[in-house]
Amino acid sequence: MDRKFDRKIDITTIPGIRTYRNTLQLILLKVLNDIFPHRKVKIEYSINKGSFCTVEDIKINNEHVEAIKKGVREYIDKDVPIKELHCTRQKAIEIFRERKIYDIAESLEYVNNPKVLIYNLDGFISIFYSKVAERTSYVDLFDIRAYEPGFIYFYPTRHKPYELPQYTEQNKLAAVFGEFNRWGDVLGIPDVTSLNRVVRSGSVNDIILATEALQDIKLGQISREISEKHKKFVMIAGPSSSGKTTFANRLKIHLIVHGVKAKIISLDNYYINRADMVPDETGKVDLESVDALDICMFQDNMKELSKKGHTMIPVFDFNTASRKEELIPLSLSDSEVLIIEGIHGLNPVMTKGIEEKYIYKIYISALTTINIDSHNRFATTDTRLIRRLTRDYEYRNSSASRTLNMWESVRSGEDKYIFPFQEQADVIFNSALMYEHGLLRVFAEPILKKVKKDDPAYDEAKRLLDILSAFEKIDSAAVPPSSILREFIGGSCFH
């Protein structure tokens, strides 16, 4: 029987795909431990529709890949049970130290949870911050591809659960992840344990200011390029809670330093009246779709600005979910730049009719690569989710439950309308901050604890609380008012 008709995990949901990924990852770690004993394996980040992994001091080649694939497939075919060991945190630390898995042992020193769940596959042990399946046969579809210096492993997606995603080159994204890792090495923070040591030493303010300065350097490089290439329209796009608004304002300041004046508009003002939107077959309106915007009006406005230097643009009132009757004037001189931010900023349909030489495209996202330990990375989507639930609770009167329950829909929209265009950007800006999770813990923890056990979002809230507990708390006093993080915790000089 084809395994896809007998799958025990529903991977059309976010929790289901996490369980599938964790199970495959545990099998993979076991096989790598057998093939490369005494070599540290690190799960790095998501890239090219899969997850990137490295093995200490080993350059993975095609021969290695075939051996790894064979080992994983054998474990899946054998249907090996995955055992669970529930123990105290202190006992877990002792167990990992005895096995010489020191990075996991050290990371558990900072975790607040009194209990730890250890997964055991054929004598190999690890921990995860979400569920692992009961047996190896519960994962049935995977692939592995060499990707210097390590490899990428692939698994199905929620949207296409019975096929592997098509490989796409994401060299720009990979370069940004690599840059973040180098910044971590420069700052002496390759992982969460290192960050926690700095916090406990009382010198985290230096890390905060250095991290912010690194982002300023990148902003300076981007603004210089815009100035030197005489760009007129700067399109900024990125997924939810990437910090697009603050980034646009900071870019405006950096452009001034280069002698260029800039104005900012948001694509949000081009939303069609909610009452005029056509619902889908389920009766819902897709607010994430590019079709929710008045594309024709935006194109006309940009053409008028290019030819005449002035136009009249709309203003959308989110309280009434409709556009205001009056339009507002917008002018743009020959020496000025227009910064346009919105989730669809990189979609080519938005800039159709504008000469390409005048457009500069920026993709922004919180591309976190800091690892809790070598087996557990902090997902970029989790960084954005924690940012969003903090902001929504504090400034949009939205509970953690509401934000968590709608997150799957938000991510589906990103998969369809944002991520396909990220490699088309002239530059990718990483808005992740090395220190932010310890600081966000202070804000997000009490919000997440309000989610009740009978709430559908409870398991997700508990998972995020478990992950955040691995970070030492950081005070926000040293965070500059211009920081992207201020967009989510308050105190921004741009609001």
Order of alpha helices (4+ residues) and beta strands (2+ residues): alpha-beta-beta-alpha-beta-alpha-alpha-beta-beta-beta-beta-alpha-alpha-alpha-beta-alpha-beta-alpha-beta-beta-beta-beta-beta-beta-beta-beta-alpha-alpha-beta-alpha-alpha-alpha
